[in-house]
């Protein structure tokens, strides 16, 4: 399962993602599932109308009706996303990424099959928390966060919040340098097949050369 954190106004960016790495993700005999996660509380009526049209066309938007989009609400949005996913879908892993990330899906899925751990926490670790541009959680961790939502403390940094929520659990932490998910891209190396990294338009916005 893939959860892509988006906001109501990112119509063009969502289309770019659908036509690039998500197109590769959904190839093959077994269709996978992804959602663009959007908080819609206080969203203008004309934007909501456009979102409904987009949903009718693609059926890949998940609306968090009580969530107000804001940088200070990113941790709560992540927890709300896990509640939504845990309640409505069965999956082994949840990949959380931002809209400015590009994912090499097939090698990542192959890697997860090999790891096979229900309490996996995979990403580029800064201490005990992966950097927020992209990371993977095993289903048991997602369910733990979802079931204890009412007890959670939300910090400003979403990745720090997630690490704090599961700090007392028997977690399988894996630090993987193939997740290029920090704000400053580490760049491309032929020796390291990057799994998650900034998208070309995100790199351009940061004046960083795109990966080949």
SVG drawing of the C-alpha trace seen along z (x, -y; Angstrom):
<svg xmlns="http://www.w3.org/2000/svg" viewBox="-19 -28 48 41">
<polyline fill="none" stroke="black" stroke-width="0.4" points="0.0,0.0 1.3,-3.5 0.1,-6.6 1.1,-9.8 0.7,-12.9 -0.9,-15.6 -3.0,-18.7 -6.1,-19.8 -4.4,-22.1 -1.8,-19.7 -3.9,-18.6 -1.1,-18.7 1.5,-17.1 -0.8,-14.1 -1.2,-13.7 2.5,-13.7 2.9,-11.0 0.1,-8.8 1.9,-9.0 5.4,-8.2 6.3,-5.9 2.7,-5.0 2.1,-3.7 5.0,-1.2 3.6,-0.4 0.3,0.7 1.7,2.9 1.6,6.7 -1.0,9.4 -1.6,8.2 -2.9,4.6 -1.6,2.7 -3.2,-0.1 -2.2,-3.7 -3.9,-6.8 -3.3,-10.5 -4.1,-11.6 -5.8,-15.0 -7.2,-16.9 -10.4,-18.7 -11.6,-20.6 -12.1,-24.3 -11.4,-23.6 -13.3,-26.0 -16.4,-24.6 -14.9,-25.1 -11.8,-23.1 -14.0,-20.4 -15.9,-20.2 -12.7,-19.7 -11.5,-17.0 -14.8,-15.1 -14.3,-15.2 -10.8,-13.9 -12.0,-11.1 -14.6,-10.0 -11.9,-9.8 -9.2,-8.0 -10.7,-6.7 -7.3,-7.2 -8.0,-10.0 -8.5,-9.5 -10.2,-12.4 -9.5,-13.2 -12.7,-15.2 -11.7,-16.5 -8.1,-17.4 -6.9,-21.0 -3.9,-21.0 -1.0,-22.8 2.7,-22.2 2.1,-22.1 -0.5,-19.3 1.7,-16.9 2.1,-14.5 -1.6,-14.3 -2.2,-13.8 0.2,-10.9 -1.6,-9.3 -5.0,-10.0 -3.7,-8.3 -2.7,-5.2 -6.2,-5.0 -7.8,-5.2 -5.6,-2.5 -5.8,-0.2 -9.6,-0.5 -10.4,0.0 -7.6,2.1 -5.5,5.2 -1.8,4.9 1.6,6.1 3.4,2.8 2.6,-0.9 5.0,-3.2 4.5,-6.8 5.9,-9.3 5.5,-12.9 4.4,-14.2 8.0,-15.4 9.3,-11.9 10.0,-9.4 9.8,-5.7 11.4,-2.7 8.6,-0.4 9.7,3.0 13.0,3.3 11.4,1.9 8.7,4.5 11.2,7.3 13.2,6.1 10.1,6.0 9.3,9.6 12.7,10.7 12.6,8.7 9.2,10.2 8.7,8.5 5.4,7.2 7.1,4.5 9.5,3.3 10.6,-0.4 12.6,-1.0 14.1,-4.2 17.1,-6.5 17.5,-6.7 18.4,-9.8 18.8,-8.2 15.6,-6.1 13.5,-8.0 13.6,-7.8 13.7,-11.1 10.2,-12.1 10.4,-12.1 9.7,-8.4 9.7,-5.3 8.0,-1.9 6.1,-0.6 5.0,2.9 1.3,3.5 1.6,4.2 3.2,0.8 0.5,-0.9 -2.2,0.8 -0.5,-0.1 -0.5,-3.8 -4.1,-3.7 -5.4,-1.9 -3.7,-4.3 -4.5,-7.5 -6.2,-9.0 -3.1,-8.7 -0.6,-10.2 1.3,-13.4 1.9,-15.3 5.2,-17.0 5.9,-19.5 8.2,-17.0 6.2,-14.2 9.1,-11.7 10.1,-12.3 6.5,-11.9 6.2,-8.4 9.5,-7.3 8.3,-8.5 5.0,-6.7 6.6,-3.3 9.7,-3.8 8.6,-1.1 7.8,1.6 9.9,4.4 10.7,2.8 12.9,4.1 14.8,0.9 16.6,0.9 18.7,-2.1 18.9,-2.0 21.0,-4.5 19.0,-3.8 16.3,-6.1 17.4,-9.6 14.8,-11.3 16.5,-14.2 15.9,-17.8 19.4,-17.9 19.7,-15.2 22.8,-13.0 22.8,-12.6 23.1,-9.6 25.6,-6.8 25.7,-3.8 26.9,-1.7 23.7,-2.4 20.4,-1.7 18.2,-4.4 14.7,-3.3 13.1,-6.6 14.5,-10.0 13.4,-13.5 11.4,-13.9 12.9,-15.9 10.6,-18.9 11.4,-18.9 15.1,-18.8 14.7,-21.7 13.0,-23.7 16.0,-23.1 18.6,-23.8 19.8,-20.2 20.6,-18.1 18.0,-15.4 19.0,-11.7 19.4,-9.9"/>
</svg>
